[in-house]
């Protein structure tokens, strides 16, 4: 078989692989995470700790 017969196969495989890669990339970018109550609680605790640090810093300056 000559190399000319493999070019269409090679281009088809390259096209399919790049289309699949683009599909996976778009799908991963559009996927949203499920709400996690633990994550929200951690964020709330971090916010509360930051507020307490600000309050302590203000009291120390006064």
Number of C-alpha atoms within 10 A of each C-alpha: 5 6 7 8 9 11 11 11 11 11 11 12 12 12 12 12 12 12 12 12 12 12 12 12 11 11 11 10 9 9 8 8 6 6 8 8 9 9 10 11 11 11 12 12 12 12 12 12 12 12 12 12 12 12 12 12 11 10 9 8 7 6
